[in-house]
Amino acid sequence: MNPSNLSRAELPDAFQVQMQAQLGAALPEFETALTQPTPVSVRVNPRKADYDTSNLQQVPWCSDGFYLPERPSFTLDPLFQAGAYYVQEASSMLLNVALKQTVNLNRPVRVLDLCAAPGGKSTLLASALSPDSLLICNEVIRSRVAVLRENMDKWGYPNVVISNHDPEEMDKLAGFFDVVVVDAPCSGEGLFRKDPDAVQEWSEANVQLCSARQKRILAAASPLLDEGGILIYSTCTYNDAENTENVQYLIENGFRNRSLDLPPHWNVVEKKTGDAVGYQCYPHRVRGEGFFISVFQKTSFTASVKLDARTFRSIRALRPREAASAAKWLQSPTDFSFWEKPNGDVMALPKSLEKTFLFLDSAIRNKGFGLEMGQFKGQDFIPSHALALSTAINQTLPALPLSKEDALRFFKKENLVFDEPVKGWLLAQYNGLNLGWVKGVGNRVNNYLPKDWRIRMDIKEYV
């Protein structure tokens, strides 16, 4: 079944009854929208803004979001691999409005993206927050952590933590956060035309299972927020059990609903059930998929943790000579302190967040934080791929501009050959954006792209 050719006959009967109750006479428009091609949208990285948007239509609720006329091969676009943009469904960019209308972003805040993989909302949050803010991107499912880390490395912001925990395991962070985002696992009704498997897996029983799981997640997330903190809840589904009923659950358990000011011409539908208010995107009304979002402020009190950085357990501060050597790789090294993990990995911590990072080192187990810089090997320093993609990297480091063909060969992890010899560590670049590291050895240039990042597609027709 092609998702752009989804027919009414392929929709579950119970789902059609549910949508008839929600949409009434507009149901045929909704069903017709599901037969249309899925819109394609991207969100550009404001710190790596080498992406031409001059002829693209902007997503109404996100100044960094843009619609593409067609879906290209993102894997074979060096700008995508460099973190110049993220491919994100337009409706889900409503998080941008929810955040800006309910959170003071002019001050440092602590934010938890509780269900973060693959990283779409985490990259949006990172772009919106001040450099002195903290963003923890948590993913419960271990197998999904690698893609989350890869996407956050591409985005390149040093004030980020990647963690792998059930929310119940984060009890040492009670009252720690100013904002918690719960983009909850759901029945996926809003992705029917994008993902045919979602249609096959849908059932009324699964909707109820999802709703119960979401309540458990929300119950575990609640204590992590400070009093007055903001909780943003979202799903990619339409039914009330997973949406407004869970909103009502929060209202009954220490939260008050916060309304959003959404212009009527955006065509986002305000949904109310009792005291519960949320905002629903329908594909026949917006240029996007099905998405629901609602915002809350915590009114109940949770005793907040006290930062105690004295118990950090797994890192040591670099010696002055080592720190001076590592500092050369950063644009503003005085903004960072330098540390080493037991495995020898060197990382840089923003000084404005150092105490917080050191506290987190003891508060949560499965995590990675700070800017991963590389390792010392004797007198040499071997830079990491994350450093190459970081927005904090020294902009004066030697670079090797590549054509698109050579950039794609770099991502195939092929060694490159040039007419003129090059020596030492060089940043492979495409259109001025860093792709990764190469090291010149005579006429040969060794490729240090991590093996797991290598693309396997045939590049012949793209060069």
C-alpha positions in Angstrom: 0.0 0.0 0.0 1.5 3.3 -1.1 0.9 6.0 1.7 0.0 8.6 -1.0 -2.8 6.3 -2.3 -4.5 5.4 1.0 -8.2 4.8 0.3 -11.2 5.0 2.5 -11.6 1.2 2.3 -8.2 0.7 3.9 -9.2 2.8 7.0 -10.4 0.7 10.0 -14.2 0.9 10.4 -13.9 2.0 14.0 -11.4 4.7 13.1 -13.9 6.0 10.5 -16.6 6.1 13.1 -14.3 8.0 15.5 -13.4 10.6 12.8 -17.0 11.0 11.7 -17.9 12.0 15.3 -15.0 14.5 15.3 -15.3 16.0 11.8 -18.9 15.5 10.8 -19.5 16.9 7.3 -15.7 17.5 6.9 -14.9 13.8 7.0 -14.7 13.4 3.1 -12.2 16.3 3.0 -10.1 14.5 5.6 -10.3 11.2 3.8 -9.3 12.9 0.5 -6.3 14.5 2.2 -5.1 11.1 3.2 -4.9 10.1 -0.5 -2.6 13.0 -1.3 1.2 13.0 -1.2 2.7 13.8 2.2 4.1 17.3 2.4 7.8 17.6 2.8 9.3 20.1 5.3 12.6 20.9 6.9 13.8 23.2 9.7 17.1 25.0 9.2 19.8 25.2 11.9 20.1 28.9 12.8 23.8 28.4 13.7 24.6 26.6 10.4 22.4 28.6 8.1 24.0 27.8 4.8 20.8 26.6 3.2 19.0 28.5 0.5 15.4 29.1 1.5 14.8 32.1 -0.8 12.3 30.2 -3.0 10.7 28.1 -0.3 7.4 28.6 1.5 7.8 29.1 5.3 5.9 27.0 7.8 3.5 29.5 9.3 4.3 28.7 13.0 8.1 28.3 12.7 10.4 30.9 11.2 13.1 28.2 10.7 10.7 25.8 9.0 10.2 25.5 5.2 8.2 23.3 2.8 10.0 21.7 -0.1 8.4 21.2 -3.5 9.4 17.5 -3.5 11.3 15.0 -1.5 14.9 14.8 -2.4 17.4 12.2 -1.3 18.4 13.7 2.0 20.9 11.0 2.7 22.9 12.1 -0.3 22.8 15.8 0.5 26.1 16.9 2.2 24.2 19.9 3.8 21.9 17.5 5.6 24.9 15.4 6.8 26.5 18.6 8.0 23.5 19.5 10.2 22.4 22.5 8.1 18.8 21.4 8.5 16.6 18.7 10.0 13.8 16.9 8.1 10.7 17.5 10.3 7.0 17.2 9.8 5.5 20.7 9.7 2.7 20.2 12.2 5.0 19.1 14.9 6.9 22.4 14.6 4.0 23.8 16.6 6.2 23.1 19.6 8.0 26.2 18.6 4.9 28.4 19.3 4.1 26.5 22.5 7.5 27.1 23.9 7.8 30.7 22.9 4.4 31.7 24.3 4.7 30.0 27.6 8.4 30.0 28.6 10.8 33.0 29.2 13.6 32.1 26.8 15.6 35.2 27.6 17.0 33.5 30.7 18.7 30.1 31.3 16.2 27.3 31.7 16.5 23.5 32.3 14.6 21.5 29.7 13.9 17.8 29.5 12.8 16.2 26.2 11.6 13.0 27.8 10.8 10.9 24.7 13.4 12.4 22.4 14.4 10.0 19.6 15.0 10.5 16.7 15.6 14.2 17.7 13.3 16.4 15.7 11.9 18.2 18.8 15.2 18.1 20.6 16.9 20.0 17.7 14.0 22.5 17.7 14.4 23.0 21.5 18.2 23.4 21.2 17.7 26.1 18.6 15.2 28.0 20.7 17.1 27.9 24.0 19.8 30.3 25.1 23.4 28.9 25.1 23.4 28.9 28.9 20.3 26.8 29.1 20.5 23.0 29.6 18.7 20.5 27.4 18.5 16.8 28.4 17.4 14.6 25.5 16.2 11.3 27.0 15.2 8.2 25.1 13.8 5.2 27.0 14.4 2.6 24.2 18.2 1.9 24.1 18.2 0.9 20.4 16.9 4.4 19.5 19.6 6.3 21.4 22.3 6.0 18.6 20.1 7.9 16.0 19.3 10.5 18.7 23.0 11.0 19.4 23.8 11.2 15.7 21.2 13.9 15.0 22.2 15.9 18.1 25.9 15.7 17.1 25.0 17.0 13.6 23.1 19.9 15.2 26.3 20.7 17.1 25.2 22.5 20.3 27.4 21.9 23.4 24.7 22.5 26.1 23.1 19.1 25.5 22.9 15.8 27.5 21.8 12.5 25.9 20.4 10.1 28.4 18.8 6.6 28.3 16.4 6.2 31.2 12.8 5.3 32.1 11.3 8.5 33.7 10.9 6.7 37.0 14.7 6.2 37.1 15.2 10.0 37.1 13.9 10.5 40.6 17.2 12.2 41.7 16.1 15.1 39.4 12.8 15.8 41.2 11.9 19.5 40.8 15.0 20.0 38.6 13.4 21.2 35.4 11.7 24.4 34.2 10.3 22.7 31.1 9.4 19.0 30.3 8.4 18.0 26.8 6.4 14.7 26.5 6.0 13.8 22.9 4.3 10.6 23.9 4.4 7.2 22.1 0.9 6.9 20.5 -1.3 5.0 18.2 0.0 7.0 15.2 -3.3 7.9 13.6 -1.8 11.2 12.4 0.8 9.3 10.4 -1.6 7.1 8.4 -0.7 8.5 5.0 3.0 8.7 5.8 3.3 5.3 7.4 1.1 2.5 6.0 2.1 0.2 8.9 0.4 2.5 11.3 -2.9 1.7 9.6 -2.4 -2.0 9.9 -1.4 -1.8 13.6 -4.3 0.4 14.7 -7.1 -0.9 16.9 -9.3 0.4 19.6 -7.6 -1.8 22.1 -4.2 -0.4 21.1 -5.6 3.2 21.5 -6.5 2.3 25.1 -3.1 0.7 25.8 -1.4 3.9 24.5 -3.6 6.1 26.6 -2.7 4.1 29.7 1.0 4.2 28.9 0.8 8.0 28.3 -0.7 8.5 31.7 2.1 6.5 33.3 4.7 8.6 31.5 2.9 11.8 32.6 2.7 10.6 36.2 6.4 10.0 36.2 7.2 13.3 34.5 5.3 15.4 36.9 7.7 15.2 39.9 10.6 16.3 37.6 9.1 19.7 37.1 9.7 22.6 39.5 6.5 24.4 40.8 5.4 26.8 38.1 7.2 24.8 35.5 5.8 24.1 32.0 4.8 20.7 30.7 4.2 20.4 26.9 2.3 17.3 25.9 1.9 16.2 22.3 0.9 13.2 20.2 0.6 12.4 16.5 -2.9 11.1 16.8 -6.6 12.3 16.8 -8.6 10.4 19.4 -9.7 11.9 22.7 -8.4 9.0 24.8 -4.8 9.9 24.0 -5.4 13.6 23.8 -8.0 15.6 25.7 -8.6 12.8 28.3 -4.9 12.9 29.2 -5.1 16.7 29.3 -7.9 16.3 31.8 -5.8 13.8 33.7 -3.1 16.4 34.2 -5.6 19.1 35.2 -6.8 16.8 37.9 -3.3 16.1 39.1 -1.5 19.3 39.9 -1.5 21.3 36.6 -3.5 24.1 35.0 -4.0 24.3 31.3 -2.2 27.1 29.4 -3.9 28.5 26.3 -2.1 29.4 23.1 -2.7 32.3 20.8 -2.9 30.7 17.3 -4.1 32.9 14.4 -7.3 31.6 12.8 -5.7 31.5 9.3 -3.4 28.7 10.5 -6.5 26.5 10.6 -5.3 24.6 13.7 -8.4 23.4 15.6 -8.9 24.2 19.3 -10.3 21.1 21.0 -12.1 21.3 24.4 -13.4 18.5 26.6 -14.5 19.8 30.0 -11.7 21.9 31.4 -9.2 20.4 28.9 -7.9 22.4 26.0 -5.6 21.2 23.2 -4.8 22.1 19.6 -5.2 19.7 16.8 -3.8 19.7 13.2 -5.8 17.9 10.6 -4.2 17.2 7.1 -7.2 18.6 5.3 -6.8 21.9 7.2 -3.1 22.4 7.4 -0.2 21.5 5.2 1.0 18.8 7.5 0.1 15.6 9.3 -2.1 14.9 12.3 -0.6 16.4 15.5 -2.0 17.3 18.9 -0.4 19.6 21.5 -1.4 21.0 24.8 0.5 23.1 27.4 0.3 23.0 31.3 1.8 24.8 34.2 2.6 22.9 37.4 0.7 24.2 40.4 1.7 21.6 43.0 4.9 21.7 45.0 7.8 19.2 44.6 10.9 19.5 46.8 13.7 20.5 44.4 17.1 18.8 44.4 20.2 20.7 45.5 23.1 20.8 43.1 26.1 19.1 44.7 28.9 18.7 42.2 31.3 17.1 44.8 30.2 13.6 44.1 30.9 13.4 40.4 32.4 10.0 39.7 33.5 9.4 36.2 35.6 12.3 34.9 38.7 14.2 35.9 39.8 17.7 35.0 42.6 17.9 32.4 46.0 19.0 33.5 46.9 22.5 32.5 49.1 21.4 29.6 46.4 19.1 28.3 43.8 21.7 28.7 45.9 24.2 26.7 46.3 21.7 23.9 42.5 21.0 23.8 41.6 24.6 24.0 43.2 25.3 20.6 40.4 23.4 18.9 37.6 25.8 20.1 36.6 29.2 19.0 36.0 30.6 22.5 38.0 28.2 24.8 37.7 30.5 27.8 34.0 29.7 27.9 34.8 26.0 28.5 36.5 23.7 31.0 38.1 20.5 29.9 37.7 17.0 31.3 38.6 13.4 30.6 36.5 10.3 31.0 37.9 6.9 32.2 38.1 5.7 28.6 40.3 8.6 27.6 37.7 10.7 25.8 38.2 14.4 26.3 35.1 16.6 26.6 34.5 20.4 27.0 31.9 21.7 29.4 30.4 25.2 29.1 31.6 26.9 32.2 28.1 28.4 32.7 26.8 24.8 33.1 29.8 23.1 34.6 28.3 22.8 38.1 25.1 21.4 36.6 26.9 18.9 34.4 29.0 17.6 37.3 25.9 17.2 39.4 24.3 15.2 36.5 27.3 13.0 36.4 26.2 11.5 39.7 22.5 12.0 39.4 21.9 9.8 36.3 23.8 6.8 35.1 23.3 6.3 31.3 24.2 9.6 29.7 26.6 11.5 27.6 27.1 15.2 28.0 29.3 18.2 27.0 31.2 18.5 23.8 33.0 15.3 22.9 36.4 16.5 21.6 38.6 13.5 21.0 41.5 11.7 22.7 45.1 12.2 23.4 47.4 9.6 21.9 50.9 10.2 23.3 51.8 13.8 22.2 49.0 13.8 19.5 45.4 14.8 19.8 42.9 12.8 17.8 39.8 15.0 17.2 36.3 13.5 17.3 33.6 13.7 14.7 31.3 15.5 17.1 34.0 18.2 17.4 34.0 18.7 13.6 30.3 19.2 13.6 30.1 21.4 16.7 29.1 25.1 16.5 31.8 25.7 19.1 34.8 24.6 16.9 37.6 27.0 16.1 36.7 28.6 12.8 40.3 29.2 11.8 41.3 25.5 11.7 42.7 24.3 8.4 40.0 23.1 6.0 39.7 21.2 2.8 36.9 22.4 0.5 35.2 19.5 -1.3 33.1 19.3 -4.4 29.7 17.6 -4.0 31.2 14.4 -5.6 34.1 14.4 -3.2 31.8 15.2 -0.3 29.7 12.2 -1.1 32.8 10.0 -1.5 33.8 11.3 2.0 30.4 10.0 3.3 31.0 6.7 1.5 34.2 6.6 3.7 36.4 6.5 0.7 40.0 7.9 0.9 40.4 11.0 -1.3 43.3 11.7 -3.7 44.3 15.2 -4.8 46.9 16.6 -7.2 48.5 18.7 -4.5 49.8 17.1 -1.2 48.1 18.0 2.0 49.3 17.4 5.5 47.9 17.0 9.0 44.3 17.3 10.3 41.9 19.1 8.1 38.2 19.8 8.2 36.4 18.4 5.2 34.0 21.1 4.1 31.2 21.5 1.6 29.8 25.0 1.0 31.7 26.2 4.0 30.1 23.7 6.4 32.2 21.1 8.2 31.6 17.4 7.3 34.2 15.7 9.4 37.9 15.1 9.7 40.5 14.0 7.1 44.3 13.7 7.6 46.7 14.3 4.8 49.4 11.8 4.2 51.3 12.8 1.0 48.8 12.8 -1.9 46.4 10.6 0.0 43.9 11.9 2.4 42.7 9.5 5.1 39.0 9.6 5.9 38.1 9.7 9.6 34.3 9.5 9.2 33.0 7.1 11.9 32.1 3.7 10.3 28.5 3.9 11.6 28.0 7.1 9.7 29.0 5.7 6.3 26.3 5.9 3.7 25.7 2.8 1.6 23.6 4.2 -1.3 24.9 4.3 -4.8 26.1 7.9 -5.5 26.6 7.7 -9.3 23.4 9.4 -10.3 23.9 12.2 -7.8 27.3 13.4 -8.8 
